[in-house]
């Protein structure tokens, strides 16, 4: 003998709520597909350049100062470290901005 059970009858409001939840998940997934892998690489590039540019500028200025205004300590090393710190702060800032954008999109 087979055990046949008729399907459960759901309250119409419950069914409407389930459909609404599924639709909102579907729309959220569609919005996420607009972001491509190239956008991710672009963000990595932005972060990389945010660190590299101040570091190189600090190094070049330090080399120029060492050549034209020599003192007991190395301008090059000091400004390289300063540029690196500035670049890391800038990268941290951009990651924070992108993180806030992602969280704002998820809340929609």
Backbone torsions as a table, in degrees:
resi	resn	phi	psi	omega
1	UNK	NA	137.2	178.1
2	UNK	-91.2	147.0	179.1
3	UNK	-94.6	96.4	-177.4
4	UNK	-100.7	125.1	176.6
5	UNK	-122.0	130.8	177.7
6	UNK	-67.9	151.0	179.7
7	UNK	-63.2	148.6	178.6
8	UNK	-68.0	142.9	174.8
9	UNK	-91.7	126.4	178.8
10	UNK	-99.6	150.7	175.7
11	UNK	-67.3	137.7	-176.8
12	UNK	-56.4	-36.4	179.8
13	UNK	-65.2	-36.7	178.7
14	UNK	-66.0	-41.6	179.1
15	UNK	-64.7	-42.5	179.2
16	UNK	-63.2	-39.8	178.5
17	UNK	-64.1	-43.6	178.0
18	UNK	-61.8	-43.7	179.7
19	UNK	-64.1	-41.2	179.0
20	UNK	-62.4	-42.5	178.5
21	UNK	-64.1	-43.3	178.9
22	UNK	-63.0	-40.7	-179.8
23	UNK	-66.4	-40.9	179.2
24	UNK	-66.4	-37.7	175.8
25	UNK	-64.4	-39.2	179.4
26	UNK	-64.4	-44.8	179.2
27	UNK	-65.4	-38.8	178.0
28	UNK	-64.5	-40.8	178.3
29	UNK	-65.2	-37.5	178.3
30	UNK	-66.3	-36.6	178.2
31	UNK	-66.7	-35.4	-179.2
32	UNK	-70.6	-25.7	-179.0
33	UNK	-73.1	-13.7	177.8
34	UNK	-69.7	-21.3	177.7
35	UNK	-84.0	123.7	-178.4
36	UNK	-102.2	170.3	178.0
37	UNK	-64.7	-28.7	179.8
38	UNK	-67.0	-32.5	175.8
39	UNK	-66.3	-37.0	176.2
40	UNK	-64.1	-43.9	177.0
41	UNK	-64.7	-36.1	177.3
42	UNK	-61.9	-39.7	177.5
43	UNK	-66.4	-41.2	176.1
44	UNK	-61.2	-40.5	178.2
45	UNK	-64.0	-41.9	178.1
46	UNK	-60.8	-43.9	179.5
47	UNK	-66.2	-42.1	179.3
48	UNK	-61.5	-47.4	179.6
49	UNK	-67.7	-29.5	178.0
50	UNK	-64.1	-27.5	178.0
51	UNK	-89.6	-42.6	-173.2
52	UNK	-68.4	-45.1	-174.3
53	UNK	-61.5	-51.5	178.4
54	UNK	-63.4	-33.4	178.7
55	UNK	-65.1	-46.1	179.1
56	UNK	-67.4	-39.8	177.7
57	UNK	-63.2	-42.4	177.3
58	UNK	-62.9	-40.0	179.2
59	UNK	-66.0	-45.0	-179.8
60	UNK	-64.8	-41.7	177.2
61	UNK	-64.3	-39.6	177.7
62	UNK	-62.9	-41.6	177.2
63	UNK	-62.5	-42.8	179.5
64	UNK	-63.9	-43.8	179.2
65	UNK	-65.8	-38.9	177.5
66	UNK	-62.3	-35.1	-178.1
67	UNK	-76.7	-41.2	-173.8
68	UNK	-96.9	-26.0	-178.8
69	UNK	-136.9	68.7	-177.2
70	UNK	-68.2	139.4	175.6
71	UNK	-136.2	-175.2	-175.4
72	UNK	-66.1	-33.0	179.3
73	UNK	-104.0	167.3	-176.5
74	UNK	-87.7	117.5	173.7
75	UNK	-63.9	-37.2	-176.6
76	UNK	-60.2	-50.9	-178.6
77	UNK	-65.2	-42.5	-179.3
78	UNK	-62.2	-47.1	-178.0
79	UNK	-75.3	-26.3	173.7
80	UNK	-63.0	-47.6	-180.0
81	UNK	-65.3	-41.6	177.5
82	UNK	-61.6	-44.5	177.7
83	UNK	-63.0	-39.5	178.1
84	UNK	-64.2	-44.0	178.0
85	UNK	-63.0	-43.6	178.1
86	UNK	-62.2	-43.1	179.2
87	UNK	-64.4	-40.6	178.2
88	UNK	-65.8	-39.6	177.0
89	UNK	-63.0	-42.4	-180.0
90	UNK	-63.6	-42.0	177.9
91	UNK	-64.3	-41.9	178.1
92	UNK	-60.2	-40.2	178.2
93	UNK	-61.9	-47.0	-178.2
94	UNK	-66.2	-36.9	176.6
95	UNK	-63.7	-40.4	177.3
96	UNK	-62.9	-41.1	178.3
97	UNK	-61.8	-47.4	-179.5
98	UNK	-65.5	-36.8	178.6
99	UNK	-63.6	-42.7	178.2
100	UNK	-64.0	-37.7	178.0
101	UNK	-64.1	-42.7	179.9
102	UNK	-63.0	-45.3	179.7
103	UNK	-65.0	-35.7	177.8
104	UNK	-65.8	-39.5	178.3
105	UNK	-66.6	-37.6	-178.5
106	UNK	-69.1	-30.1	-179.8
107	UNK	-76.2	-16.4	-178.6
108	UNK	-73.3	NA	NA
